[in-house]
């Protein structure tokens, strides 16, 4: 049976279209400068505080703090990280200032590059485009707004607004319905094997494209994408093969 033409592309957001990891590092440096000035910390102590904050972010469970907003929870991450690294609680208000600075600087750094913006404009002439992003709904909505993404997509689905996120098929079926396409009409593009690629496979999309910028062979990965490219800017070459 002849394969159907691709009609739609589903894009992940973080580290696929925007450099979230890089933006986070920029923001941490700014927060570290504040800590260094306020507490007279050396570079090693600043790194320790920032590493602790990153660890808490990675393992945070907002549902475990039903009485706290995400902003309050993350300010608490800074407070705990400072206390653990320095041996004492920070001065009143310092943790909140660190959080506010980190958040504002990270959002400022989350931008679609001119090259990615041009790519999306070109692709939208031929395909339906949908942005599908996992994560806390508030956080992801702020990222989408900061990066000014919505104008480039036919639909934006923030999985945190729904019962299940990637890699569950239900969130993909919601996307297919929003675009009025079938799974086999779609290509899934993202940087995460566990959520983007596995999710696309679970949902039965036409092809999965893994954004893998790291050096080295990725053939031993447990989840097997159909295609691997170092940057989303290489996507047109893959699409040409699928037509």
Secondary structure, 3 states (H helix, E strand, C coil): CCCCCCCEEEECCECCCECHHHHHHHHHHHHHHHHHHHHCCCHHHHHHHHHHHHHHHHCCCHHHCCCCCHHHHHHHHHHHHHHHHHCCCCCCCHHHHHHHHHHHHHHHHCCCCHHHHHHHHHHHCCCEEEEEECCCHHHHHHHHHHHCCHHHCCEEEEHHHCCCCCCCHHHHHHHHHHHCCCHHHEEEEECCHHHHHHHHHHHCCCEEEEECCCCCCCCCCCCCCCEEECCHHHHHHHHHHHC
